[in-house]
């Protein structure tokens, strides 16, 4: 008697996607630590993306991350202490402070981009280019177009 293959339970798909994310991020952080950024944490990448190339205010940062202004302020203080961000006066309104990436923060982003490319290349070597492209295409079809709609801190937080 042959048994037909059964589909895995529905909960396995999100867990596998989350595990794949974790494997990629753990690989990235091990490498970025070797390249001179041992203080980088997974949360920092989300913060850096939310700050953006032109900087932002703590209020806007909190909104983008889905956290309170106070929580955003604590993140900024922590990142400022380790040299990844700085607060400067807004040229348009001296009462406002703009949070910007420092040269060290930009360096971490540039290195991260290169490491992500290397990780993708590793996946291509292991799985084949066609399979990686098909996976990426499938994920694009199933997710929003806005790549930066990553309110992970707010989403994983409690409300």
C-alpha positions, 0 to 999 in steps of 0.5 A: 500500500502506498501512502500519498504525501500529506501537506504539512500543517498550516502553521509550518509555513509562517514558522519556516518563513520566520526561521529563514529570516532568522537564519539570514539575519543571524548570518548577517550579524555574525559577519557584520560583527567580524567587519567591525560592528559588534554592537549591531543588533537586528532591531538596528537595521529596522531603525536605520531604515526608518531613519532613512537617508535624510534623517527624521524626528523622534516622533516620526521615527516612533510612528514609522516603527510603531512604537511610542515617542519615548521608546523611539527616544530610547533607541536613539539614545542607545544608538547615539551612545554607540556612534550610529546616529546623531541628533542635529538641529533641523535647518527649517525649524531650530526647535526640532531635532533631526536624527541622522545616521553617522558615517559609522551608521552609513558604513554599517548599512553599506556593509549590510547590503554587501553581506545580504548580496553574499547571503543571496549568492550562497542561496543561489549556490545551494538551491540554484538561481531559478529556484531562488528567483521563483521563491522571490517571485512567489514572495513578491506575489504574496506580500505588499509592494511596499518593501519598507512596510516593516513595522516589525517592532510595533507588530511584534509588540503588545498593544 
